[in-house]
């Protein structure tokens, strides 16, 4: 049954692509557009639902197995035979890949349903759902493959599908540019990833998970492997994760990916593509746990990414751009946990983030839908009374991501911060805590400027504001419910102890059977207890929310005054311009590459093409010269033959005399 989890979305993509997106339906069957969209919707959503149901059934199958061997391997055929080296097309369903499959299929299904309403008027409706199904197929291949090459196939396939979806409205140059930017930046990370796979094969003589991780766990085998080699492998894999999961310095593609339809933003930024890097590192936990240097680099890059993205999000005015930088920041939290060896804490935040971030992105799409395409929050305000369902669900998502107690983000984020501090990364913990304040501040700003206060909506749009259809609001309500209750399946142990709850962290107990946990030793005496850490985290969220309410609700004119302060102006402009990173990359990389390309083009025209054209010109001139000899006169030919014979005779005489 594991194969069908992957195969059914591919079948859906084939049906919608070959029958409807190709024009076969209209040209040969002469079907109506209404019927086409109905069938496309049923097929596109239905195949993902079937995959979700199969994943759920296999989840209960895993639950019935005795730990720690909770895994099912399906060997389909020999894929790459090369002498003694072979790679089988194997699928692996263990607790880690099962959790990922459940998130991809169920959240993906809700996004598909939402798309039915959001994209209803789109002409290329069938093509859109074809791309969505292809994306789901490759993402499932990535997480269910039982070898690095199969993971890489899904990895690259997801990149291709994201390129098609981000640039879906390619008629606009900026949209096409955004798709290309995402594709190119990801290729940089993928280059490091594939080098890591080559090095894994060189060291472990295999690319199968069981063989590689089994040998990596064997002290006798690892005693012959230099620690530097393991660190290099871990860092090369991390380069791939940096590109796919938008960490410093390869995060610049993700905000521009907002050019795609909003459901695409939710699919890419919430539960699927951007979390692939976190999944990959968690899958390779046995390698990372043996390289403290790599772990330090991972957690440092993650902390800086989380903080930097939060400082940018706080001044952005495009509702989707705020959420995009928020995604980068939250991914930083996941990598912070994974970097310190708290793999299950990072994966749990991956799960809760899928709930509340998909909710927030789809909620922003509902706002954009209600405002006829408007995305600037400066032209919103007071929308709660017009679109109450969207407002309430968006508010729940805001509380969840801000880390307000009893919402899902509170449990997962506190689990991460507690793990980071407990393992001795005090500076990184402080950065994470400051980022909590910033997160609550920019999300509070986003909600208040969008839904509360005085309406700033243009008059011509205000009369058309309406709540989204049920196909869009029902997924919002389901995700809002999960954003509230989803955190209770992974309540951190120390919070469970404080609340007197036994067996609190069920998520950790389920997923940990598929992860090689590091041998964590507490880093000396801790100044702060678990209770104190919890209070700090709650206080940080409260400070951020209180600051947002004061600045953007009670004193809405104050932010502009603060931004115009001479001391604050450089910081404000820097944040608004995204710290000029895009401009820096353009100056350092894009312009020199463009210049070299132009010079190479000139060299090609002058020398390469010039040489070819020159040879052709010489031959042409010779032909023109020689054609004069072809006069058609017999006496001319006789004269030339005589001259030739005389020349040959002279040559022979001279040759014989030498």
Beta strands, then each sheet from edge to edge (+ up, - down):
strand 1: 71-82
strand 2: 85-94
sheet 1: 1+ 2-
end
